[in-house]
Amino acid sequence: MAFQEFPRQVTGLHLAAYFGDYEAVKVLPRGEDVGLKDSNLRTPLSFAAEYGHKAVVQLLLEKGADIESKDNSGWTPLWAAARYGQEAVVKLLLGKGADIESKDNERGQTPLFQAAARGHADVVRLLLDGGADVNSKDNDGQTPLSWAAQSGYEAIVKQLQSKA
């Protein structure tokens, strides 16, 4: 894993979630706040979801982590997992009732936009099967279909057209 400069106010729990250290999260001291946010308003759940650590995501949810927590960009754990193609995490979060239509602050895009624009066909399928709005428009009037087409993902374009 490449070096990343972490924002201020990152805790040991944030780092354990980032690196997928299930055992460190499991032995979390009683009373430790699983929803503690760093200076970018990211929670341990956000880190675990983005980096595809399904077991850690599950454990944090069991410990009471907020499935709809948003960082300063408006990204939820589902949004981040969809953006980075974390299929198993997306499936888990959808099964736990994550908001499939949550939009980010910058462009007003849903998780489906992110998966479609980045070529994550399996995640697109999960989101469509979960009821994602294929006709949703972002702040510029673009749809997931237009983003997939601009990015050259023909298979995803076909997936989206079949649901439009």
N, CA, C and O of each residue as an XYZ file, in Angstrom:
656
protein
N       0.849     -1.172      0.000
C       0.000      0.000      0.000
C       0.895      1.236      0.000
O       1.862      1.306      0.759
N       0.582      2.184     -0.829
C       1.387      3.389     -0.957
C       1.255      4.266      0.277
O       0.245      4.236      0.980
N       2.295      5.045      0.523
C       2.266      5.977      1.643
C       1.178      7.003      1.411
O       0.991      7.490      0.297
N       0.480      7.317      2.451
C      -0.543      8.351      2.382
C      -0.349      9.262      3.570
O      -0.147      8.800      4.693
N      -0.411     10.548      3.323
C      -0.348     11.491      4.423
C      -1.742     11.557      5.030
O      -2.716     11.870      4.345
N      -1.825     11.263      6.300
C      -3.122     11.230      6.960
C      -3.495     12.612      7.483
O      -2.626     13.376      7.906
N      -4.778     12.931      7.455
C      -5.221     14.210      8.007
C      -5.045     14.229      9.518
O      -4.836     13.195     10.153
N      -5.133     15.397     10.059
C      -5.033     15.523     11.514
C      -6.236     14.876     12.176
O      -7.279     14.674     11.554
N      -6.071     14.562     13.421
C      -7.111     13.963     14.259
C      -7.423     12.516     13.884
O      -8.491     12.006     14.222
N      -6.502     11.854     13.189
C      -6.660     10.432     12.899
C      -6.305      9.661     14.164
O      -5.292      9.935     14.809
N      -7.144      8.702     14.508
C      -6.915      7.884     15.704
C      -6.344      6.521     15.313
O      -6.250      6.182     14.133
N      -5.973      5.763     16.318
C      -5.523      4.396     16.078
C      -6.599      3.571     15.401
O      -6.296      2.708     14.577
N      -7.849      3.827     15.741
C      -8.954      3.101     15.115
C      -9.057      3.433     13.625
O      -9.299      2.546     12.807
N      -8.874      4.704     13.272
C      -8.856      5.077     11.858
C      -7.779      4.287     11.116
O      -8.024      3.752     10.035
N      -6.596      4.219     11.703
C      -5.482      3.516     11.054
C      -5.749      2.020     10.951
O      -5.447      1.403      9.929
N      -6.311      1.438     12.000
C      -6.639      0.007     11.961
C      -7.645     -0.275     10.848
O      -7.525     -1.275     10.141
N      -8.632      0.601     10.692
C      -9.633      0.433      9.634
C      -9.004      0.619      8.258
O      -9.300     -0.135      7.331
N      -8.150      1.606      8.124
C      -7.470      1.884      6.855
C      -6.670      0.676      6.387
O      -6.719      0.302      5.215
N      -5.935      0.071      7.314
C      -5.083     -1.061      6.966
C      -5.802     -2.409      7.050
O      -5.215     -3.448      6.750
N      -7.074     -2.391      7.460
C      -7.845     -3.631      7.529
C      -7.433     -4.541      8.668
O      -7.522     -5.764      8.554
N      -6.987     -3.956      9.757
C      -6.522     -4.738     10.910
C      -7.719     -5.132     11.778
O      -8.063     -4.449     12.742
N      -8.334     -6.242     11.410
C      -9.534     -6.731     12.083
C      -9.300     -6.927     13.578
O     -10.129     -6.527     14.395
N      -8.188     -7.533     13.934
C      -7.914     -7.829     15.346
C      -7.806     -6.559     16.177
O      -8.272     -6.526     17.316
N      -7.200     -5.517     15.626
C      -7.086     -4.252     16.358
C      -8.460     -3.630     16.572
O      -8.738     -3.082     17.639
N      -9.314     -3.711     15.566
C     -10.670     -3.171     15.698
C     -11.470     -4.027     16.675
O     -12.259     -3.508     17.464
N     -11.263     -5.332     16.617
C     -12.002     -6.263     17.478
C     -11.744     -6.001     18.958
O     -12.659     -6.104     19.775
N     -10.515     -5.667     19.306
C     -10.173     -5.449     20.720
C     -10.315     -3.986     21.129
O      -9.749     -3.549     22.131
N     -11.063     -3.258     20.354
C     -11.319     -1.855     20.649
C     -11.780     -1.696     22.092
O     -12.710     -2.375     22.526
N     -11.138     -0.807     22.830
C     -11.543     -0.614     24.224
C     -13.012     -0.223     24.345
O     -13.540      0.531     23.528
N     -13.646     -0.741     25.359
C     -15.049     -0.418     25.620
C     -15.202      1.095     25.749
O     -14.419      1.758     26.430
N     -16.204      1.614     25.096
C     -16.462      3.046     25.157
C     -15.770      3.844     24.065
O     -16.054      5.029     23.894
N     -14.860      3.207     23.319
C     -14.197      3.909     22.210
C     -15.264      4.282     21.184
O     -16.118      3.463     20.843
N     -15.211      5.501     20.701
C     -16.212      6.007     19.767
C     -15.887      5.553     18.343
O     -14.941      6.055     17.736
N     -16.664      4.606     17.804
C     -16.419      4.118     16.444
C     -16.806      5.160     15.398
O     -16.473      5.009     14.223
N     -17.501      6.210     15.813
C     -17.912      7.253     14.885
C     -17.034      8.487     14.924
O     -17.369      9.507     14.323
N     -15.911      8.406     15.626
C     -15.013      9.551     15.730
C     -14.535      9.974     14.344
O     -14.142      9.134     13.534
N     -14.569     11.271     14.075
C     -14.204     11.773     12.748
C     -12.851     12.468     12.791
O     -12.493     13.112     13.777
N     -12.104     12.320     11.691
C     -10.831     13.026     11.578
C     -11.104     14.451     11.087
O     -12.260     14.864     11.003
N     -10.056     15.198     10.765
C     -10.231     16.596     10.367
C     -10.956     16.745      9.026
O     -11.420     17.835      8.693
N     -11.054     15.662      8.260
C     -11.830     15.672      7.012
C     -13.211     15.036      7.196
O     -13.914     14.755      6.225
N     -13.580     14.818      8.445
C     -14.862     14.234      8.840
C     -15.007     12.773      8.413
O     -16.125     12.273      8.286
N     -13.902     12.100      8.194
C     -13.933     10.680      7.818
C     -13.912      9.821      9.068
O     -13.181     10.089     10.022
N     -14.732      8.782      9.037
C     -14.809      7.837     10.148
C     -13.983      6.591      9.831
O     -13.596      6.379      8.682
N     -13.713      5.770     10.842
C     -13.057      4.486     10.566
C     -13.838      3.661      9.533
O     -13.235      2.990      8.695
N     -15.168      3.706      9.588
C     -15.978      2.977      8.615
C     -15.705      3.463      7.195
O     -15.648      2.661      6.264
N     -15.537      4.760      7.029
C     -15.233      5.312      5.706
C     -13.937      4.733      5.152
O     -13.870      4.334      3.989
N     -12.907      4.690      5.999
C     -11.619      4.139      5.567
C     -11.756      2.661      5.200
O     -11.285      2.236      4.145
N     -12.392      1.892      6.057
C     -12.534      0.450      5.809
C     -13.320      0.188      4.526
O     -12.974     -0.713      3.761
N     -14.370      0.965      4.287
C     -15.183      0.787      3.078
C     -14.391      1.137      1.826
O     -14.413      0.392      0.846
N     -13.700      2.255      1.853
C     -12.937      2.696      0.684
C     -11.861      1.691      0.289
O     -11.616      1.472     -0.897
N     -11.225      1.085      1.275
C     -10.111      0.178      0.992
C     -10.528     -1.291      0.935
O      -9.681     -2.179      0.839
N     -11.837     -1.541      0.994
C     -12.349     -2.882      0.728
C     -12.186     -3.894      1.839
O     -12.131     -5.096      1.578
N     -12.110     -3.434      3.062
C     -11.932     -4.338      4.196
C     -13.298     -4.756      4.747
O     -13.771     -4.229      5.753
N     -13.914     -5.715      4.058
C     -15.287     -6.129      4.360
C     -15.468     -6.571      5.807
O     -16.427     -6.157      6.458
N     -14.576     -7.395      6.316
C     -14.721     -7.896      7.689
C     -14.663     -6.753      8.694
O     -15.386     -6.763      9.690
N     -13.810     -5.772      8.437
C     -13.708     -4.613      9.332
C     -14.969     -3.759      9.221
O     -15.467     -3.256     10.229
N     -15.487     -3.593      8.011
C     -16.745     -2.857      7.823
C     -17.850     -3.526      8.635
O     -18.576     -2.854      9.368
N     -17.978     -4.834      8.509
C     -18.999     -5.584      9.243
C     -18.844     -5.381     10.747
O     -19.822     -5.123     11.450
N     -17.623     -5.499     11.232
C     -17.363     -5.356     12.662
C     -17.694     -3.949     13.155
O     -18.301     -3.790     14.214
N     -17.304     -2.940     12.404
C     -17.608     -1.561     12.799
C     -19.116     -1.315     12.825
O     -19.616     -0.621     13.710
N     -19.834     -1.874     11.868
C     -21.295     -1.744     11.880
C     -21.886     -2.429     13.107
O     -22.806     -1.901     13.731
N     -21.362     -3.600     13.453
C     -21.827     -4.304     14.657
C     -21.550     -3.495     15.916
O     -22.290     -3.591     16.895
N     -20.490     -2.703     15.892
C     -20.125     -1.881     17.045
C     -20.848     -0.532     17.044
O     -20.606      0.307     17.912
N     -21.735     -0.330     16.066
C     -22.573      0.862     16.066
C     -22.143      1.990     15.151
O     -22.643      3.106     15.290
N     -21.235      1.742     14.221
C     -20.818      2.790     13.292
C     -22.005      3.248     12.442
O     -22.876      2.453     12.091
N     -22.022      4.534     12.122
C     -23.099      5.140     11.337
C     -22.884      4.851      9.853
O     -21.935      5.351      9.249
N     -23.756      4.055      9.279
C     -23.642      3.652      7.876
C     -23.799      4.837      6.929
O     -23.366      4.765      5.779
N     -24.410      5.921      7.391
C     -24.643      7.101      6.552
C     -23.721      8.265      6.887
O     -23.979      9.389      6.456
N     -22.661      8.028      7.638
C     -21.748      9.124      7.980
C     -21.187      9.732      6.698
O     -20.861      9.016      5.752
N     -21.080     11.061      6.679
C     -20.559     11.763      5.502
C     -19.296     12.517      5.880
O     -19.194     13.098      6.961
N     -18.333     12.494      4.962
C     -17.123     13.279      5.190
C     -17.343     14.691      4.649
O     -18.453     15.035      4.242
N     -16.286     15.510      4.645
C     -16.472     16.900      4.234
C     -16.783     17.052      2.743
O     -17.153     18.140      2.302
N     -16.640     15.985      1.968
C     -17.021     16.009      0.552
C     -18.416     15.426      0.328
O     -18.916     15.408     -0.797
N     -19.037     14.952      1.404
C     -20.364     14.359      1.304
C     -20.342     12.889      0.931
O     -21.381     12.315      0.605
N     -19.163     12.273      0.976
C     -19.052     10.851      0.651
C     -19.517     10.011      1.823
O     -19.069     10.215      2.951
N     -20.410      9.070      1.567
C     -20.780      8.058      2.559
C     -19.870      6.847      2.351
O     -19.173      6.770      1.339
N     -19.864      5.907      3.288
C     -19.088      4.680      3.067
C     -19.488      3.961      1.772
O     -18.618      3.457      1.061
N     -20.784      3.905      1.455
C     -21.223      3.266      0.212
C     -20.687      4.015     -1.002
O     -20.214      3.397     -1.955
N     -20.758      5.317     -0.970
C     -20.289      6.153     -2.076
C     -18.815      5.871     -2.339
O     -18.414      5.677     -3.487
N     -18.004      5.847     -1.277
C     -16.563      5.601     -1.422
C     -16.294      4.189     -1.929
O     -15.444      3.992     -2.797
N     -17.008      3.215     -1.397
C     -16.810      1.825     -1.823
C     -17.167      1.659     -3.301
O     -16.476      0.945     -4.028
N     -18.236      2.310     -3.744
C     -18.629      2.237     -5.153
C     -17.584      2.908     -6.039
O     -17.245      2.386     -7.102
N     -17.081      4.037     -5.618
C     -16.063      4.777     -6.377
C     -14.825      3.923     -6.627
O     -14.247      3.951     -7.713
N     -14.431      3.171     -5.618
C     -13.192      2.398     -5.716
C     -13.418      0.925     -6.061
O     -12.498      0.113     -5.967
N     -14.642      0.587     -6.459
C     -14.916     -0.756     -6.963
C     -14.867     -1.857     -5.925
O     -14.525     -2.996     -6.243
N     -15.200     -1.536     -4.699
C     -15.151     -2.512     -3.606
C     -16.462     -3.295     -3.568
O     -17.334     -3.043     -2.736
N     -16.576     -4.241     -4.481
C     -17.824     -4.977     -4.697
C     -18.368     -5.636     -3.430
O     -19.551     -5.487     -3.123
N     -17.537     -6.352     -2.696
C     -18.007     -7.061     -1.500
C     -18.512     -6.088     -0.443
O     -19.490     -6.368      0.249
N     -17.848     -4.953     -0.320
C     -18.269     -3.944      0.661
C     -19.569     -3.291      0.211
O     -20.461     -3.061      1.027
N     -19.684     -2.991     -1.077
C     -20.930     -2.418     -1.600
C     -22.092     -3.362     -1.309
O     -23.147     -2.930     -0.842
N     -21.899     -4.637     -1.581
C     -22.957     -5.627     -1.330
C     -23.339     -5.655      0.145
O     -24.524     -5.687      0.477
N     -22.360     -5.643      1.019
C     -22.617     -5.646      2.460
C     -23.388     -4.398      2.881
O     -24.388     -4.493      3.593
N     -22.927     -3.234      2.444
C     -23.575     -1.980      2.840
C     -25.003     -1.887      2.308
O     -25.896     -1.406      3.005
N     -25.218     -2.342      1.086
C     -26.586     -2.355      0.551
C     -27.473     -3.281      1.374
O     -28.627     -2.957      1.653
N     -26.936     -4.422      1.756
C     -27.684     -5.371      2.579
C     -28.031     -4.828      3.951
O     -28.994     -5.268      4.578
N     -27.240     -3.869      4.413
C     -27.478     -3.242      5.720
C     -28.325     -1.975      5.597
O     -28.561     -1.285      6.589
N     -28.785     -1.666      4.368
C     -29.704     -0.545      4.188
C     -29.075      0.799      3.890
O     -29.714      1.829      4.101
N     -27.843      0.824      3.406
C     -27.206      2.101      3.068
C     -28.015      2.830      1.995
O     -28.613      2.206      1.118
N     -28.021      4.154      2.080
C     -28.763      4.991      1.137
C     -28.104      4.933     -0.238
O     -27.020      5.479     -0.442
N     -28.758      4.277     -1.162
C     -28.220      4.063     -2.503
C     -28.214      5.344     -3.332
O     -27.516      5.416     -4.343
N     -28.976      6.348     -2.924
C     -29.080      7.600     -3.675
C     -28.365      8.769     -3.000
O     -28.603      9.922     -3.358
N     -27.510      8.496     -2.048
C     -26.769      9.558     -1.369
C     -25.874     10.288     -2.365
O     -25.180      9.655     -3.160
N     -25.888     11.616     -2.323
C     -25.116     12.421     -3.276
C     -23.965     13.141     -2.581
O     -24.069     13.543     -1.422
N     -22.871     13.291     -3.312
C     -21.727     14.034     -2.788
C     -22.009     15.531     -2.865
O     -22.964     15.960     -3.512
N     -21.169     16.318     -2.200
C     -21.369     17.763     -2.132
C     -20.939     18.500     -3.401
O     -21.545     19.507     -3.766
N     -19.906     18.009     -4.068
C     -19.319     18.737     -5.185
C     -20.147     18.668     -6.462
O     -20.469     19.699     -7.052
N     -20.490     17.458     -6.888
C     -21.178     17.285     -8.168
C     -22.603     16.777     -8.043
O     -23.328     16.729     -9.036
N     -23.014     16.401     -6.849
C     -24.356     15.862     -6.675
C     -24.514     14.502     -7.321
O     -25.556     14.196     -7.900
N     -23.466     13.682     -7.220
C     -23.484     12.363     -7.836
C     -23.727     11.267     -6.807
O     -23.302     11.362     -5.655
N     -24.416     10.233     -7.250
C     -24.716      9.069     -6.416
C     -23.618      8.012     -6.584
O     -22.750      8.152     -7.445
N     -23.656      6.964     -5.769
C     -22.693      5.872     -5.947
C     -22.710      5.283     -7.361
O     -21.665      4.865     -7.861
N     -23.877      5.244     -8.013
C     -23.959      4.696     -9.363
C     -23.104      5.500    -10.346
O     -22.456      4.917    -11.215
N     -23.094      6.819    -10.221
C     -22.237      7.650    -11.073
C     -20.780      7.218    -10.927
O     -20.065      7.040    -11.913
N     -20.363      7.054     -9.681
C     -18.963      6.738     -9.415
C     -18.567      5.399    -10.010
O     -17.523      5.289    -10.654
N     -19.383      4.389     -9.802
C     -19.077      3.059    -10.330
C     -19.091      3.061    -11.858
O     -18.223      2.457    -12.488
N     -20.066      3.732    -12.449
C     -20.186      3.764    -13.913
C     -19.026      4.518    -14.553
O     -18.487      4.074    -15.567
N     -18.643      5.634    -13.984
C     -17.580      6.467    -14.554
C     -16.205      5.840    -14.421
O     -15.274      6.227    -15.127
N     -16.071      4.878    -13.522
C     -14.762      4.263    -13.274
C     -14.672      2.812    -13.747
O     -13.674      2.132    -13.508
N     -15.717      2.351    -14.415
C     -15.656      1.039    -15.040
C     -15.857     -0.149    -14.125
O     -15.401     -1.250    -14.433
N     -16.526      0.051    -13.013
C     -16.757     -1.037    -12.059
C     -18.089     -1.729    -12.366
O     -19.092     -1.495    -11.692
N     -18.082     -2.579    -13.390
C     -19.312     -3.199    -13.890
C     -20.032     -4.029    -12.832
O     -21.260     -3.994    -12.760
N     -19.300     -4.770    -12.017
C     -19.945     -5.595    -10.990
C     -20.630     -4.735     -9.932
O     -21.690     -5.096     -9.419
N     -20.021     -3.606     -9.612
C     -20.634     -2.686     -8.647
C     -21.858     -2.027     -9.273
O     -22.882     -1.864     -8.609
N     -21.761     -1.649    -10.545
C     -22.918     -1.085    -11.250
C     -24.084     -2.068    -11.182
O     -25.213     -1.673    -10.889
N     -23.818     -3.342    -11.449
C     -24.869     -4.372    -11.400
C     -25.506     -4.431    -10.014
O     -26.731     -4.459     -9.894
N     -24.680     -4.449     -8.969
C     -25.214     -4.490     -7.600
C     -26.103     -3.282     -7.314
O     -27.178     -3.413     -6.731
N     -25.642     -2.114     -7.730
C     -26.411     -0.893     -7.478
C     -27.723     -0.895     -8.260
O     -28.765     -0.507     -7.731
N     -27.672     -1.326     -9.503
C     -28.906     -1.405    -10.297
C     -29.871     -2.420     -9.697
O     -31.069     -2.158     -9.589
N     -29.346     -3.577     -9.309
C     -30.192     -4.596     -8.675
C     -30.765     -4.102     -7.352
O     -31.834     -4.540     -6.925
N     -30.044     -3.185     -6.706
C     -30.500     -2.618     -5.438
C     -31.490     -1.477     -5.604
O     -31.994     -0.940     -4.618
N     -31.771     -1.101     -6.860
C     -32.766     -0.063     -7.114
C     -32.219      1.324     -7.375
O     -32.968      2.298     -7.296
N     -30.935      1.448     -7.684
C     -30.367      2.769     -7.969
C     -31.074      3.394     -9.168
O     -31.434      2.708    -10.125
N     -31.263      4.699     -9.096
C     -31.950      5.436    -10.156
C     -31.001      5.663    -11.327
O     -30.097      6.495    -11.249
N     -31.206      4.927    -12.403
C     -30.355      5.021    -13.585
C     -30.502      6.375    -14.273
O     -29.614      6.784    -15.021
N     -31.604      7.073    -14.033
C     -31.865      8.360    -14.675
C     -31.517      9.554    -13.797
O     -31.824     10.692    -14.152
N     -30.890      9.314    -12.672
C     -30.484     10.394    -11.778
C     -29.577     11.373    -12.515
O     -28.771     10.971    -13.354
N     -29.714     12.651    -12.201
C     -28.874     13.678    -12.832
C     -28.021     14.366    -11.778
O     -28.469     14.629    -10.662
N     -26.781     14.651    -12.160
C     -25.897     15.380    -11.255
C     -26.123     16.880    -11.428
O     -27.033     17.295    -12.146
N     -25.305     17.683    -10.778
C     -25.479     19.136    -10.814
C     -25.308     19.731    -12.210
O     -25.761     20.846    -12.470
N     -24.656     18.992    -13.107
C     -24.452     19.453    -14.483
C     -25.450     18.842    -15.459
O     -25.330     19.031    -16.670
N     -26.433     18.111    -14.940
C     -27.437     17.489    -15.789
C     -26.983     16.192    -16.442
O     -27.674     15.660    -17.311
N     -25.832     15.680    -16.035
C     -25.307     14.426    -16.576
C     -25.930     13.241    -15.837
O     -26.369     13.373    -14.694
N     -25.963     12.093    -16.496
C     -26.477     10.853    -15.905
C     -25.338      9.840    -15.782
O     -24.277     10.033    -16.376
N     -25.542      8.773    -15.023
C     -24.522      7.715    -14.981
C     -24.204      7.178    -16.382
O     -23.053      6.861    -16.681
N     -25.220      7.078    -17.229
C     -25.023      6.609    -18.602
C     -24.076      7.533    -19.369
O     -23.168      7.062    -20.055
N     -24.286      8.838    -19.254
C     -23.417      9.766    -19.989
C     -21.980      9.695    -19.476
O     -21.035      9.806    -20.258
N     -21.812      9.512    -18.175
C     -20.457      9.382    -17.617
C     -19.791      8.100    -18.105
O     -18.612      8.120    -18.460
N     -20.516      6.999    -18.130
C     -19.950      5.731    -18.608
C     -19.575      5.840    -20.084
O     -18.525      5.349    -20.499
N     -20.435      6.485    -20.875
C     -20.162      6.640    -22.307
C     -18.924      7.507    -22.534
O     -18.070      7.166    -23.353
N     -18.824      8.623    -21.815
C     -17.663      9.506    -21.947
C     -16.373      8.799    -21.555
O     -15.305      9.102    -22.087
N     -16.473      7.865    -20.630
C     -15.295      7.139    -20.151
C     -14.976      5.915    -21.008
O     -13.943      5.274    -20.813
N     -15.857      5.589    -21.957
C     -15.609      4.492    -22.879
C     -15.925      3.107    -22.349
O     -15.364      2.123    -22.832
N     -16.801      3.005    -21.376
C     -17.155      1.708    -20.793
C     -18.425      1.168    -21.456
O     -19.528      1.313    -20.927
N     -18.248      0.544    -22.618
C     -19.377      0.086    -23.427
C     -20.259     -0.930    -22.708
O     -21.484     -0.871    -22.816
N     -19.653     -1.853    -21.981
C     -20.448     -2.865    -21.271
C     -21.334     -2.210    -20.216
O     -22.475     -2.624    -20.011
N     -20.810     -1.197    -19.554
C     -21.600     -0.491    -18.537
C     -22.696      0.330    -19.203
O     -23.811      0.411    -18.688
N     -22.388      0.936    -20.337
C     -23.411      1.674    -21.087
C     -24.582      0.743    -21.387
O     -25.739      1.121    -21.208
N     -24.285     -0.469    -21.842
C     -25.347     -1.439    -22.145
C     -26.127     -1.820    -20.888
O     -27.352     -1.936    -20.927
N     -25.418     -2.014    -19.772
C     -26.095     -2.323    -18.498
C     -27.089     -1.223    -18.153
O     -28.241     -1.491    -17.809
N     -26.627      0.012    -18.251
C     -27.462      1.149    -17.872
C     -28.621      1.333    -18.844
O     -29.736      1.645    -18.425
N     -28.374      1.143    -20.130
C     -29.443      1.278    -21.125
C     -30.541      0.247    -20.900
O     -31.715      0.522    -21.144
N     -30.163     -0.930    -20.439
C     -31.167     -1.979    -20.213
C     -32.094     -1.643    -19.048
O     -33.175     -2.219    -18.927
N     -31.675     -0.717    -18.194
C     -32.487     -0.328    -17.032
C     -33.148      1.035    -17.206
O     -33.979      1.437    -16.391
N     -32.775      1.748    -18.276
C     -33.297      3.116    -18.474
C     -34.740      3.101    -18.923
O     -35.332      4.159    -19.135
